[in-house]
Amino acid sequence: MAIELWGFQFSIEEIIGLLLFGLAFLVQFVYLILLIKFIFSGKQKNKEPNLPSVSIIVTSRNYLDQLKELLPTLLSQDYPDFEVVVVDDCSTDGTDWLLAELKISHGNLKTTKIIQETDFPNALAITIGVRASSKDWLVYLSPLCRVNDNQWLRNYAQRLEPDKEVSIGYMHHNDATGGYKSWIRFENFTSYLLSGAGKAWGVAMPVFEYNIAYRRETFLELRGFAAVLDSPFSENELFINKIATKKNMVLQINKTTPISFLGETEWIDMVEFKKKQLMLRRKLSSGQRFFRSLNLISRLTLTATLVLLLIVSSLQFWILGAWAFLLVFETVWIAVATKKLGEKNFLPMLLIYKAFLPIINGCFIINQLFTGQKRKWK
């Protein structure tokens, strides 16, 4: 059966395909506009930077060698009012001796120690670090994190303005080890951009557990992690999700504020990484889940209807041209984002990864159903 519209003959399948293709195209175009808005949100205004007092909290269990590398850089930050708080969580590798030695020469280093394990190791270690801190803002790092130079904190804190409550910075895996480093790099990058677009829409979302910051007073007023202790991990991300709004949250997007993460990326690490992300998404609000799901569904619909219309439609070249325009438009702005976030040698494989992302997520969802949830110290 054919239907005539504007002098053209269309089959029912073709009309349905064109409607779905157009709707998916429109949704993806809106997502790209939100992404552009996020990219330009990182532009600094010409005004005197705000530099609030900052406590950098590092929780550690048996990371002696990593602390030897990280702490000298943190303690030498060019910043007027900051401290580094290290929580030694049941370490048995001589961490306490290193911290005692560093405290002699660095008055801005505070340390505290946990001597007995609990059922909530992450939440307890962070909470003790907060209690030991004394500054207005709390910034979280891991012993496996590395900062660019002694200007990192100054650049990061310039966005911690008086009307802000939450800050999320980018985290590289460029210096990580293992065969699955590229996959985690792609996942982090796409999640960060999607969260940035979500913030521009008014649906703020957590991304990382490190290079994040919020106000100490807010943590204490809301009794910290009391409302999220049912989660095996991601307490900090869930706390941020509880307090973040479009207006009080800032996502850092410039070359000077990202950190590097030196963790392993073998298969088991990739599985745990994906499981954690999928579990975290279950805790998101209905609006946040809708925003993520709509992006995924529209991408799948766009691809499926493209293939269908190339077979059944007489407008193949127009359809292919529209799809190519969207692809080029997306590639250009992703390239801008990679430059702003300091990622390199990224684009070709990233586009391939995004195409197979639904299949990858499906495999990990099945894996999670059969392996269950396991609480572990980070």
Protein Blocks (a to p, Z undefined) as FASTA:
>chain_A
ZZdeehiacdfklmmmmmmmmmmmmmmmmmmmmmmmmmmmmpccddddddddddddddde
hilkmmmmmmmmmmmpccfbdcdddddehiaehmmmmmmmmmmmmmkbccdddfbdcfbl
mlmmmmmmmmmpmbfbdcdddfkbccfblmlmmmmmmmmcfkbcbdcddddfklpgcjkl
mmmmmmmmmmmmmmmmmmmnopacdfbfghiacdfklmmmnopammmmmpfghklmmmmm
mmgcfklpccdddfklpccdfbdcdfklmmmmmmmmmmmmmmpcfklmmmmmmmmmmmmm
mmmmmmmmmmmpcklmmmmmmmmmmmmmmmmmmmmmmmmnopahklmmmmmmmmmmmmmm
mmmmmmmmmnopadddZZ
